[in-house]
Amino acid sequence: MMFPILALLALTVSTATDAASTVTFRFENPQLQPASYSLEIHEDGSGHYKSVPGTPAVDSFSTDVVAPQPLDRAIKVSDALRNQLFSAAHSHRYFATACEATKLHVAFTGKKTLVYSGADGQGSCTYNYSQDDLLNRISDEMQAVSFTLEEGQRIALQLQHSPLALDAELETLQDAAKSGRALEIQNIAPQLQSVADNESVLERARKRARALLASN
């Protein structure tokens, strides 16, 4: 009699997993780095980030030895961000609505798509600039999360190949964090800790890394 009970439990777990809701943000702009990416966030705050780099600009004066790299990794977002995403989905018909500000002539900043999928509904909307201020704020925040994750990868690569560039990179990240252009710093804590613990790195860069960790 144990088999039917175990089978029922397995089916219950599978059904609960399948019914879990997800908000996905997708971004595309071939003029930027990365050229495209997606942020998938689940109800428990876990998620996944995947990006595709664009073609590097040709600049004979560039001293940047870190070429753009694709990124594919798990992430975890704060309760505040997760709650905002799912609250917006529920209050905006699961994003199954027109959200582009068609009457406004706004310069192209990137193709943004918000997608909701769950047992209670599903939908999506795509825009360059939305007629809804909340959706614009969400797209800004998702871009700030992407910025943080990409910076984490650059920091790791520079620690390996160009440690002298770390101070300027970390200064950029600090400025972005202060202005809200970098969010969810906890996702790159291991990279920051590696810098903070590395005695061969300039002390100023290590201090910046420790300050970012402390602000997390």
C-alpha positions in Angstrom: 0.0 0.0 0.0 3.0 2.3 0.3 3.4 2.6 -3.5 0.1 4.4 -4.2 0.8 6.8 -1.3 4.3 7.6 -2.6 3.0 8.1 -6.1 0.4 10.5 -4.8 3.0 12.5 -2.9 5.2 12.6 -5.9 2.3 13.8 -8.1 1.4 16.5 -5.5 5.0 17.8 -5.4 5.2 17.8 -9.2 1.9 19.6 -9.5 3.0 22.3 -7.0 6.2 22.8 -8.8 4.5 23.0 -12.2 2.1 25.6 -10.8 4.8 27.9 -9.4 4.5 31.4 -10.8 7.4 33.1 -12.7 8.0 36.6 -13.8 10.5 37.0 -16.7 12.1 40.2 -18.0 13.8 40.2 -21.4 15.9 42.9 -22.9 17.3 43.4 -26.4 19.5 46.2 -27.7 22.3 45.3 -30.2 24.1 48.6 -29.4 24.7 47.7 -25.8 26.7 45.2 -23.7 25.2 42.7 -23.3 23.1 42.8 -26.4 20.3 40.7 -24.9 19.5 39.0 -21.6 16.7 37.5 -19.6 16.0 37.5 -15.9 13.6 34.8 -14.7 12.3 35.2 -11.1 10.3 32.6 -9.2 7.9 33.0 -6.4 10.5 32.1 -3.7 12.9 34.7 -5.1 15.2 32.2 -6.8 15.8 32.7 -10.5 18.1 32.6 -13.5 20.0 35.1 -15.6 21.3 34.5 -19.1 23.0 37.1 -21.3 24.4 37.2 -24.8 27.2 39.8 -25.5 27.1 42.1 -28.5 29.9 42.7 -30.9 32.7 44.7 -29.2 33.2 48.2 -30.5 36.4 48.7 -32.4 38.5 51.1 -30.4 42.2 51.2 -31.1 42.8 53.2 -27.9 41.0 50.8 -25.6 43.1 49.2 -22.9 40.3 46.9 -21.7 41.6 43.4 -21.9 38.3 41.8 -20.7 36.3 40.9 -23.7 32.5 40.6 -23.3 31.5 37.2 -22.2 28.1 35.4 -22.1 26.7 34.8 -18.6 24.4 31.9 -17.5 23.9 31.6 -13.8 21.4 31.2 -10.9 20.4 34.2 -8.9 18.4 35.1 -5.8 16.6 38.4 -5.4 15.5 40.3 -2.3 11.9 39.9 -0.9 11.3 43.6 -1.8 12.1 43.1 -5.5 10.3 39.8 -5.7 7.1 41.2 -4.1 7.1 44.2 -6.4 7.4 42.0 -9.5 4.5 39.7 -8.5 2.4 42.5 -7.2 2.8 44.3 -10.5 1.9 41.2 -12.5 -1.3 40.7 -10.5 -2.3 44.3 -10.7 -1.6 44.5 -14.5 -3.6 41.5 -15.7 -0.5 39.3 -15.7 1.1 41.7 -18.2 -1.5 40.7 -20.8 -2.0 44.3 -21.8 -0.7 46.9 -24.2 2.0 48.8 -22.4 3.9 50.8 -25.0 3.5 54.5 -24.9 2.5 54.8 -28.5 1.7 58.5 -28.5 5.1 59.5 -27.2 8.1 59.8 -29.4 10.8 58.4 -27.2 14.3 57.4 -28.3 15.0 53.7 -28.5 16.6 52.4 -25.3 16.0 48.7 -25.8 13.2 46.2 -26.4 11.8 45.2 -23.0 9.4 42.3 -22.4 7.6 41.3 -19.2 6.2 37.9 -19.0 4.1 36.2 -16.3 3.4 32.5 -16.1 1.4 30.7 -13.4 -1.5 28.6 -12.5 -3.6 31.7 -12.0 -2.9 33.2 -15.4 -0.3 34.2 -18.0 0.5 37.1 -20.3 3.2 39.4 -21.6 3.8 42.9 -22.9 6.6 44.4 -24.9 7.7 48.0 -24.9 10.5 50.5 -25.4 9.0 53.0 -23.1 5.8 52.2 -21.2 2.7 54.3 -20.6 2.8 52.9 -17.0 5.3 54.4 -14.6 5.5 51.2 -12.5 6.5 49.1 -15.5 9.2 51.7 -16.4 10.5 51.5 -12.8 10.5 47.7 -13.0 12.5 47.7 -16.3 15.0 50.1 -14.7 15.4 47.8 -11.7 15.8 44.7 -13.9 18.5 46.5 -15.9 20.2 47.5 -12.6 20.2 43.8 -11.6 21.7 42.9 -15.0 24.4 45.5 -14.5 25.4 44.1 -11.2 25.6 40.5 -12.5 27.7 41.6 -15.5 30.0 43.6 -13.2 30.5 40.5 -11.1 31.7 38.6 -14.1 34.0 41.5 -15.1 35.4 41.7 -11.6 36.2 38.0 -11.6 37.9 38.2 -15.0 39.9 41.3 -14.1 41.1 39.6 -10.9 42.4 36.9 -13.0 43.8 38.8 -16.0 44.0 42.5 -15.2 44.0 43.1 -11.4 45.2 46.7 -11.8 41.9 47.6 -13.5 39.9 46.5 -10.4 40.0 49.8 -8.6 38.3 51.7 -11.5 35.8 48.8 -12.0 34.8 48.8 -8.4 34.6 52.6 -8.3 32.1 52.3 -11.2 30.1 49.7 -9.3 30.1 51.8 -6.1 28.8 54.8 -8.0 26.1 52.7 -9.7 25.0 51.2 -6.4 24.7 54.7 -4.8 22.5 55.9 -7.7 20.4 52.8 -7.9 21.8 51.7 -11.3 23.2 48.6 -9.6 20.9 46.4 -7.4 21.0 43.1 -5.6 24.7 43.2 -4.9 24.4 40.1 -2.8 24.5 38.1 -6.0 28.1 39.0 -6.6 29.3 38.7 -3.0 31.7 35.8 -3.8 33.5 37.8 -6.5 33.7 40.8 -4.1 35.0 38.6 -1.3 37.7 37.2 -3.6 38.9 40.7 -4.2 38.7 41.7 -0.5 40.7 38.6 0.5 43.4 38.9 -2.2 46.5 40.5 -0.7 48.0 41.0 -4.2 45.3 43.4 -5.1 45.7 47.2 -4.5 44.4 48.0 -1.0 42.1 50.7 -2.4 40.3 48.2 -4.5 40.1 45.7 -1.6 38.6 48.5 0.5 36.0 49.2 -2.2 35.1 45.5 -2.3 34.7 45.4 1.5 32.5 48.5 1.4 30.2 47.0 -1.2 30.0 43.8 0.8 29.1 45.8 3.9 26.3 47.7 2.1 24.7 44.5 1.0 
